[in-house]
Amino acid sequence: MRSDDSISLLARVAMILVMGLVLTMHLSRFQPPIGEKYLYLMEPGGFDFSFPYHGARNLLQGISPYENEDQYYPPTYYLLSLPLALIFGDNFNGAASAMFYLNLIFFAALAAVTSRVLKEALGRTRDLFPQYTFFLITFSLSFSGYFCLERGQWDAFFSLCCWGAVLASLKRRPAIALGLAMIPALAKGYTALLVIGLALIHWREWRRVLIGALLPILTLLLPVVKYLPIAFERTLLHIGRMDYDWSNTGFANLSRSLVGDNWHDLRHALCLLAFFAVAATFFVAYRAMHDPRGTASSRALWLSAFASAAVGTVTGFNSLSYCFNLLFFFPGLLIWVIAAPIAARELRLSPTMAKALGVAWIPVVACCFKYCLLSHPEVPLAAFGMAGGLAFFAGFATRKVVIGVTLPAGIPERRIQIADRRQSFGRALAFRVLPDA
């Protein structure tokens, strides 16, 4: 089916805008006389990687990773760095360099997975190499990617697990989907809502769901279960903090930057909006995944919307979320932007409303990839863009419910059977009554 060329043009404009923002902001960091303008560099490179690496070193030595009072991550997070700790030992700089190249591999794989989900959303049968290139450059050279590379964060790997789970779910492989989604959930918690949603979507295959969920628990959680009490205590102390900076993409920081000291009510409203987006997109995604007459495009669109809403809600709810956490949110957002013509048909929009949808996405992606204004560095534009994306997903899912969502498999057939029985009963009753008349 051919899409409206004007809507496709708006999708291309949004992609060019994202690429332009990524490249110009990346290169403008080196413009004299200021030099680095955005990222607060910490010596040595890979500063954030030092936490899981030294935690893994402690585990190898049989001591608690929380001997250092600055350690607050879940103990499962430290297990991921065990292979690097075994290989490099005391050579932290060598391990940090290896982590840099691992992240490049993760970005390449994330771009490939996102391209596959986009192919499902567009209903294409051939690979989308131009879109793969777009995703690779956008993910790796955006400031989310730059933070991840410079700080040595694992979020590129976690985002790969998240969207690998979405792709596996679309391919009807619940064990793989749950296994992948559980990894970032156990390590940092960002995919906790996604895990719950995928388990409910595939509940009819509960044995595979259980197997997929148990494997990460046995390998990542069970070996460090004794450290959970102190980890929980440290996490609660850490969540109570908040950095007032453009790189903090939590709803609390966004609310404070917009309304000042009376920010709590706005944060509560944003959290309610986000949780509503999760509930609404899950409802539609569940129906789409169980609709026997549904299309692959519909399933991919709504499952992507639910995934982005689920991880975006946790990211916004956390007071100390940073721009590298947006790597979870970006794939679903960009899939909906590029697949705007398909989404317009899915939502049964008029040509005028379809064009308005394409235009409306542009400021959202501009905020998500601009991150901040140097003239007002206290305003986290990326958090504003994420909140706008969540509002869009909530509105789209609400419209889908209003215009009518196809019932799950089995219900339409059951209604047909009941109708046939009523007609048969009516005919039989008429046959018996009319002769006596």
C-alpha positions as CSV (number, residue, x, y, z in Angstrom):
1,M,0.0,0.0,0.0
2,R,1.4,3.4,-1.0
3,S,1.6,6.0,1.6
4,D,0.9,9.7,1.4
5,D,3.9,11.4,-0.1
6,S,3.4,14.6,2.0
7,I,3.5,12.6,5.2
8,S,6.5,10.7,4.1
9,L,8.2,14.1,3.4
10,L,7.5,15.2,6.9
11,A,9.0,12.0,8.2
12,R,12.1,12.7,6.1
13,V,12.3,16.2,7.5
14,A,12.2,14.9,11.0
15,M,15.0,12.4,10.3
16,I,17.1,15.2,8.7
17,L,16.5,17.4,11.7
18,V,17.6,14.7,14.1
19,M,20.7,14.0,12.0
20,G,21.5,17.7,11.8
21,L,21.1,18.2,15.5
22,V,23.3,15.2,16.3
23,L,26.1,16.2,14.0
24,T,26.1,19.9,14.6
25,M,26.0,19.6,18.4
26,H,28.6,16.9,18.3
27,L,31.0,19.1,16.3
28,S,30.2,22.4,18.0
29,R,31.7,21.1,21.2
30,F,35.1,21.8,19.7
31,Q,34.4,25.3,18.5
32,P,36.7,27.9,20.1
33,P,37.1,29.7,22.3
34,I,35.2,27.6,24.9
35,G,35.9,24.1,23.7
36,E,33.9,21.4,25.4
37,K,30.5,23.0,26.2
38,Y,28.2,20.2,27.1
39,L,29.8,17.2,28.9
40,Y,31.5,17.5,32.3
41,L,34.6,15.5,31.8
42,M,35.9,13.5,34.7
43,E,39.4,12.1,35.1
44,P,40.1,9.4,34.2
45,G,37.9,8.5,31.2
46,G,35.3,5.9,31.8
47,F,34.5,7.5,35.2
48,D,31.1,5.8,35.6
49,F,32.6,2.5,34.5
50,S,34.8,2.6,37.6
51,F,31.8,1.8,39.8
52,P,30.8,-1.6,38.3
53,Y,34.4,-2.5,37.6
54,H,35.6,-2.0,41.1
55,G,32.5,-3.7,42.4
56,A,33.3,-6.7,40.2
57,R,36.9,-6.7,41.5
58,N,35.5,-6.9,45.1
59,L,33.3,-9.8,44.2
60,L,36.3,-11.6,42.7
61,Q,38.1,-11.1,46.0
62,G,35.2,-12.4,48.0
63,I,34.4,-9.0,49.7
64,S,31.3,-6.9,49.5
65,P,31.1,-4.4,46.6
66,Y,29.6,-2.0,49.1
67,E,32.8,-1.5,51.1
68,N,33.0,1.8,49.2
69,E,30.3,4.1,50.5
70,D,29.9,5.6,47.0
71,Q,28.6,2.2,45.6
72,Y,24.8,2.2,45.2
73,Y,24.0,0.1,42.1
74,P,22.3,-3.2,42.5
75,P,24.7,-6.1,42.9
76,T,23.6,-7.6,39.7
77,Y,25.0,-4.6,37.8
78,Y,28.5,-5.5,39.0
79,L,28.3,-9.1,37.7
80,L,28.3,-7.7,34.1
81,S,31.8,-6.4,34.5
82,L,33.2,-9.7,35.9
83,P,34.7,-10.9,32.6
84,L,36.5,-7.6,32.1
85,A,37.7,-7.7,35.7
86,L,39.0,-11.2,35.2
87,I,40.9,-10.2,32.0
88,F,42.3,-6.8,33.0
89,G,42.7,-7.1,36.8
90,D,44.3,-3.9,38.1
91,N,44.6,-2.4,34.7
92,F,41.5,-0.1,34.9
93,N,42.4,2.0,31.9
94,G,42.7,-1.1,29.7
95,A,39.3,-2.3,30.9
96,A,37.8,1.1,30.2
97,S,39.2,1.1,26.7
98,A,37.7,-2.3,26.1
99,M,34.4,-1.1,27.4
100,F,34.5,1.7,24.8
101,Y,34.8,-0.7,21.9
102,L,32.2,-3.0,23.4
103,N,29.8,0.0,23.4
104,L,30.5,0.6,19.7
105,I,29.5,-3.0,19.1
106,F,26.4,-2.6,21.2
107,F,25.4,0.6,19.2
108,A,25.8,-1.3,15.9
109,A,23.6,-4.2,17.2
110,L,21.0,-1.7,18.6
111,A,20.8,0.0,15.2
112,A,20.3,-3.4,13.5
113,V,17.6,-4.5,16.0
114,T,15.8,-1.1,15.7
115,S,15.9,-1.4,11.9
116,R,14.3,-4.9,12.1
117,V,11.5,-3.5,14.3
118,L,11.0,-0.6,11.9
119,K,10.8,-3.0,9.0
120,E,8.0,-4.8,10.8
121,A,6.2,-1.5,11.4
122,L,6.5,-0.4,7.8
123,G,5.4,-3.8,6.5
124,R,8.6,-4.1,4.3
125,T,10.1,-7.4,3.3
126,R,13.6,-6.1,2.4
127,D,16.3,-4.7,4.8
128,L,16.4,-1.0,5.4
129,F,20.1,-0.1,5.1
130,P,19.6,3.7,4.9
131,Q,17.6,3.5,8.1
132,Y,20.2,1.3,9.7
133,T,22.8,4.0,9.0
134,F,20.5,6.7,10.4
135,F,20.0,4.8,13.6
136,L,23.7,4.0,14.0
137,I,24.8,7.6,13.6
138,T,21.9,8.9,15.8
139,F,22.5,6.5,18.6
140,S,26.3,6.7,18.7
141,L,26.9,10.4,18.1
142,S,24.0,11.8,20.0
143,F,24.8,13.1,23.5
144,S,23.1,10.1,25.0
145,G,25.6,7.9,23.0
146,Y,28.5,10.3,23.8
147,F,27.8,10.1,27.5
148,C,27.6,6.4,27.3
149,L,30.9,6.1,25.4
150,E,32.8,8.6,27.5
151,R,31.6,7.5,30.9
152,G,31.7,3.8,30.2
153,Q,28.0,3.2,30.9
154,W,26.3,-0.1,30.1
155,D,23.1,1.5,28.9
156,A,23.8,0.8,25.2
157,F,23.8,-2.9,26.1
158,F,20.7,-2.5,28.2
159,S,18.9,-0.8,25.4
160,L,19.9,-3.5,23.0
161,C,18.4,-6.1,25.5
162,C,15.2,-4.0,25.7
163,W,14.6,-3.7,22.0
164,G,15.9,-7.3,21.4
165,A,13.1,-8.3,23.7
166,V,10.6,-6.3,21.6
167,L,11.7,-7.9,18.4
168,A,11.7,-11.4,20.0
169,S,8.1,-10.8,21.2
170,L,7.0,-9.8,17.7
171,K,8.6,-13.0,16.5
172,R,6.6,-15.0,19.1
173,R,9.6,-16.1,21.1
174,P,8.5,-15.3,24.7
175,A,11.4,-17.1,26.4
176,I,14.0,-15.0,24.6
177,A,11.9,-11.8,25.1
178,L,11.6,-12.3,28.8
179,G,15.2,-13.4,29.2
180,L,16.5,-10.2,27.4
181,A,14.1,-7.8,29.2
182,M,15.0,-9.2,32.6
183,I,18.7,-8.3,32.3
184,P,18.3,-4.5,32.4
185,A,15.5,-4.9,34.9
186,L,17.7,-6.8,37.4
187,A,20.7,-4.5,36.7
188,K,19.1,-1.0,36.9
189,G,15.3,-1.5,36.9
190,Y,14.5,0.5,33.8
191,T,12.7,-2.4,32.0
192,A,10.7,-3.5,35.0
193,L,7.3,-2.4,33.5
194,L,8.3,-3.9,30.2
195,V,8.9,-7.3,31.8
196,I,5.5,-7.2,33.4
197,G,3.8,-6.2,30.1
198,L,5.6,-8.9,28.1
199,A,4.8,-11.6,30.6
200,L,1.1,-10.6,30.4
201,I,1.1,-10.5,26.6
202,H,2.5,-14.0,26.4
203,W,0.7,-15.4,29.5
204,R,-0.8,-18.3,27.4
205,E,2.8,-19.6,26.9
206,W,3.5,-19.3,30.6
207,R,6.0,-22.1,30.7
208,R,8.3,-20.4,28.2
209,V,7.7,-17.0,30.0
210,L,8.8,-18.6,33.2
211,I,11.9,-20.3,31.7
212,G,12.9,-17.0,30.1
213,A,12.5,-15.1,33.3
214,L,14.2,-17.6,35.6
215,L,17.5,-17.9,33.6
216,P,18.6,-14.3,34.3
217,I,17.4,-14.6,37.9
218,L,19.5,-17.7,38.4
219,T,22.6,-16.3,36.8
220,L,22.5,-12.6,37.8
221,L,20.5,-12.4,41.0
222,L,21.1,-15.7,42.9
223,P,24.9,-15.4,43.1
224,V,24.7,-11.9,44.8
225,V,21.4,-12.3,46.7
226,K,23.1,-11.8,50.1
227,Y,24.0,-8.2,49.1
228,L,20.4,-7.2,48.3
229,P,19.5,-5.7,51.7
230,I,22.4,-3.2,51.7
231,A,21.9,-2.6,48.0
232,F,18.3,-1.7,48.7
233,E,19.3,0.7,51.5
234,R,21.9,2.4,49.3
235,T,19.5,2.7,46.4
236,L,16.9,4.5,48.5
237,L,19.5,7.0,49.6
238,H,20.6,7.6,46.1
239,I,17.1,8.0,44.7
240,G,16.4,10.9,47.1
241,R,19.1,13.0,45.5
242,M,18.7,15.2,42.5
243,D,21.1,17.0,40.2
244,Y,19.9,20.3,38.9
245,D,21.4,20.1,35.4
246,W,20.3,19.8,31.8
247,S,21.7,16.2,31.7
248,N,19.2,15.1,34.3
249,T,16.2,13.9,32.4
250,G,13.9,13.0,35.4
251,F,10.5,14.6,35.7
252,A,11.6,16.2,39.0
253,N,14.4,18.2,37.4
254,L,12.2,19.1,34.5
255,S,9.4,20.4,36.8
256,R,11.8,22.4,39.0
257,S,13.4,24.0,35.9
258,L,9.9,25.1,34.7
259,V,8.1,26.2,37.8
260,G,10.8,26.7,40.4
261,D,10.5,25.5,44.0
262,N,6.8,24.5,43.7
263,W,7.7,21.7,41.4
264,H,6.1,18.7,43.2
265,D,2.6,19.0,41.8
266,L,3.9,19.3,38.2
267,R,6.1,16.2,38.7
268,H,3.1,14.3,40.1
269,A,1.1,15.3,37.0
270,L,3.9,14.2,34.7
271,C,4.2,10.8,36.5
272,L,0.4,10.3,36.2
273,L,0.6,11.1,32.5
274,A,3.4,8.6,32.0
275,F,1.7,5.8,33.9
276,F,-1.5,6.4,31.9
277,A,0.6,6.2,28.7
278,V,1.9,2.8,29.9
279,A,-1.6,1.5,30.7
280,A,-3.1,2.7,27.5
281,T,-0.4,1.5,25.2
282,F,-0.3,-1.8,26.9
283,F,-4.0,-2.3,26.5
284,V,-3.8,-1.6,22.7
285,A,-0.6,-3.6,22.3
286,Y,-2.1,-6.6,24.1
287,R,-5.1,-6.5,21.7
288,A,-2.9,-6.0,18.7
289,M,-0.7,-9.0,19.6
290,H,-3.7,-11.2,20.1
291,D,-5.8,-10.1,17.1
292,P,-5.8,-12.9,14.5
293,R,-6.8,-10.4,11.8
294,G,-4.2,-7.8,12.8
295,T,-1.2,-6.8,10.7
296,A,2.5,-7.0,11.5
297,S,2.7,-3.2,11.2
298,S,0.0,-2.8,13.9
299,R,1.7,-5.2,16.3
300,A,5.2,-3.5,15.8
301,L,3.8,0.0,16.2
302,W,1.9,-0.6,19.4
303,L,4.4,-2.9,21.0
304,S,7.1,-0.2,20.3
305,A,4.8,2.5,21.8
306,F,4.3,0.4,24.9
307,A,8.1,-0.4,25.2
308,S,9.0,3.3,24.9
309,A,6.2,4.3,27.3
310,A,7.3,1.7,29.9
311,V,11.0,2.6,29.9
312,G,10.3,6.4,29.6
313,T,8.0,6.2,32.6
314,V,10.7,4.6,34.8
315,T,13.3,7.1,33.4
316,G,11.1,10.1,34.2
317,F,10.1,8.8,37.6
318,N,13.7,8.4,38.7
319,S,15.1,11.7,40.0
320,L,18.6,10.9,38.9
321,S,18.0,9.8,35.3
322,Y,20.6,11.1,32.8
323,C,20.6,11.6,29.1
324,F,22.3,8.2,28.4
325,N,19.1,6.6,29.9
326,L,17.2,8.0,26.9
327,L,18.8,5.3,24.7
328,F,15.9,3.1,26.0
329,F,13.3,5.6,24.8
330,F,14.7,6.7,21.4
331,P,14.1,3.6,19.3
332,G,10.4,3.5,19.8
333,L,10.1,7.3,19.3
334,L,12.0,7.2,16.0
335,I,10.1,4.2,14.8
336,W,6.8,6.1,15.2
337,V,8.3,9.2,13.6
338,I,9.5,7.3,10.5
339,A,6.4,5.2,10.3
340,A,4.1,8.2,10.6
341,P,2.1,7.3,7.4
342,I,1.4,3.8,8.7
343,A,0.5,5.3,12.1
344,A,-1.9,7.8,10.5
345,R,-3.8,4.9,8.8
346,E,-3.7,2.9,12.0
347,L,-5.4,5.8,13.8
348,R,-7.8,6.5,10.9
349,L,-6.7,10.1,10.7
350,S,-7.9,12.5,8.0
351,P,-5.3,13.7,5.5
352,T,-5.2,17.1,7.3
353,M,-4.7,15.4,10.7
354,A,-2.1,13.1,9.3
355,K,-0.1,16.0,8.1
356,A,-0.5,17.7,11.5
357,L,0.8,14.5,13.1
358,G,3.9,14.6,11.0
359,V,4.5,18.3,11.9
360,A,3.8,17.7,15.6
361,W,6.6,15.1,15.8
362,I,9.2,17.6,14.7
363,P,9.4,19.7,18.0
364,V,9.4,16.5,20.0
365,V,12.4,15.0,18.3
366,A,14.1,18.5,18.2
367,C,13.9,18.7,22.0
368,C,15.0,15.1,22.5
369,F,18.1,15.5,20.4
370,K,18.9,19.2,21.2
371,Y,19.2,18.3,25.0
372,C,19.8,21.9,26.1
373,L,20.0,25.5,25.2
374,L,23.3,27.1,26.0
375,S,21.5,30.3,26.8
376,H,19.4,28.4,29.4
377,P,21.4,25.4,30.4
378,E,19.1,24.7,33.4
379,V,16.3,23.6,31.2
380,P,16.5,19.9,30.3
381,L,15.1,19.9,26.8
382,A,15.5,16.2,26.3
383,A,13.3,15.5,29.4
384,F,10.7,17.9,27.8
385,G,10.8,16.0,24.6
386,M,10.4,12.7,26.4
387,A,7.4,14.0,28.3
388,G,5.9,15.1,24.9
389,G,6.5,11.7,23.4
390,L,4.8,10.0,26.3
391,A,1.8,12.4,25.9
392,F,1.7,11.5,22.2
393,F,1.7,7.8,23.0
394,A,-1.1,8.3,25.5
395,G,-3.2,10.2,23.1
396,F,-2.6,7.8,20.2
397,A,-3.6,4.8,22.4
398,T,-6.7,6.6,23.6
399,R,-7.8,7.4,20.1
400,K,-7.2,3.7,19.1
401,V,-9.5,2.7,21.9
402,V,-12.1,5.2,21.0
403,I,-12.3,4.3,17.3
404,G,-12.5,0.6,18.3
405,V,-10.0,-2.1,19.1
406,T,-10.4,-5.6,17.7
407,L,-11.2,-8.1,20.4
408,P,-8.7,-10.8,21.2
409,A,-8.6,-14.1,19.4
410,G,-11.6,-16.4,20.0
411,I,-14.1,-13.8,21.1
412,P,-15.4,-12.8,17.5
413,E,-15.8,-16.5,16.7
414,R,-17.7,-17.1,19.9
415,R,-20.1,-14.2,19.1
416,I,-20.7,-15.7,15.7
417,Q,-21.5,-19.0,17.2
418,I,-23.9,-17.5,19.7
419,A,-25.6,-15.5,16.9
420,D,-26.0,-18.7,14.8
421,R,-27.5,-20.5,17.8
422,R,-30.0,-17.7,18.3
423,Q,-31.0,-17.7,14.6
424,S,-31.4,-21.5,14.7
425,F,-33.5,-21.3,17.9
426,G,-35.7,-18.6,16.2
427,R,-36.2,-20.7,13.1
428,A,-37.1,-23.8,15.2
429,L,-39.5,-21.8,17.3
430,A,-41.2,-20.4,14.2
431,F,-41.4,-23.9,12.7
432,R,-43.2,-25.2,15.8
433,V,-45.6,-22.2,16.3
434,L,-46.7,-21.4,12.7
435,P,-48.3,-24.8,11.9
436,D,-50.6,-24.5,14.9
437,A,-51.6,-21.0,13.8
